[in-house]
Amino acid sequence: GEDVEQSLFLSVREGDSSVINCTYTDSSSTYLYWYKQEPGAGLQLLTYIFSNMDMKQDQRLTVLLNKKDKHLSLRIADTQTGDSAIYFCAEIPPSGAGSYQLTFGKGTKLSVIP
Amino acid sequence: DADVTQTPRNRITKTGKRIMLECSQTKGHDRMYWYRQDPGLGLRLIYYSFDVKDINKGEISDGYSVSRQAQAKFSLSLESAIPNQTALYFCATSDSGRNTGELFFGEGSRLTVL
């Protein structure tokens, strides 16, 4: 089956860097996404990377893509308590191409310790 | 005001009851989706619609039905609710004119079936 894999929990101290990892299913996925879900809210797109890129940086966020290993990571520098949330990795597998059916990972709950 | 609005936000019902969850959007997007979220399972697609006359089954459509009454409205029905349909349900939209596949989520409807 098609599974996007993520670890379920991550705990870091405020000010440290957080790295959330994801393995996806198909190297032909064109876009890979990181969504953030804050408590009691829906998901919001945090960032995305096109498959012809290796890295994307946006302020405190760095996304690294290793297509050979089908590995995606999200690094949050200087993690703050407001970064506490569930982070979902997502891809559009070939079966969903054209319909933009995203396949989501199970989500990584990031807890930031003050 | 939220761009994607779900009602009700919370609902408790009994086994066998018919339930409707409604979603409306002001984003002008043509595509709409219903997902359910279960702890440790991530998000799973129930149904999606590309326009008013288009309805497609997702990964877990059994026990659910949908209606796309207008471009801005997409409702999800549980004809005879059962306890394992207890979950957090999300409506989402996307714009086919933007080829990034980004989804915009509502705040969720928490359903409990006793």
Contacts between the chains, C-beta under 8 A, distances in Angstrom:
chain1	res1	chain2	res2	distance
A	4	B	42	8.0
A	8	B	40	6.8
A	31	B	100	6.1
A	31	B	101	5.5
A	33	B	101	7.6
A	33	B	102	7.6
A	35	B	103	7.9
A	40	B	107	7.7
A	41	B	107	5.8
A	41	B	108	7.5
A	42	B	4	7.6
A	42	B	90	5.7
A	42	B	92	7.9
A	42	B	105	3.4
A	42	B	106	5.4
A	42	B	107	4.9
A	42	B	108	5.5
A	43	B	43	7.5
A	43	B	90	7.2
A	43	B	92	7.9
A	43	B	103	7.4
A	43	B	105	4.7
A	44	B	105	7.0
A	45	B	102	5.2
A	45	B	103	7.2
A	45	B	104	8.0
A	48	B	100	6.4
A	48	B	102	7.1
A	88	B	42	6.7
A	88	B	43	7.1
A	92	B	101	5.4
A	99	B	48	7.0
A	99	B	50	7.4
A	99	B	56	7.4
A	100	B	31	7.0
A	100	B	94	5.6
A	100	B	96	7.8
A	100	B	101	4.0
A	100	B	103	7.7
A	101	B	45	6.1
A	101	B	48	6.7
A	101	B	58	7.2
A	102	B	45	7.9
A	102	B	101	6.6
A	102	B	103	6.3
A	104	B	42	4.7
A	104	B	43	4.4
A	104	B	44	7.9
A	105	B	42	5.8
A	106	B	40	6.1
A	106	B	41	6.1
A	106	B	42	3.9
A	107	B	42	5.5
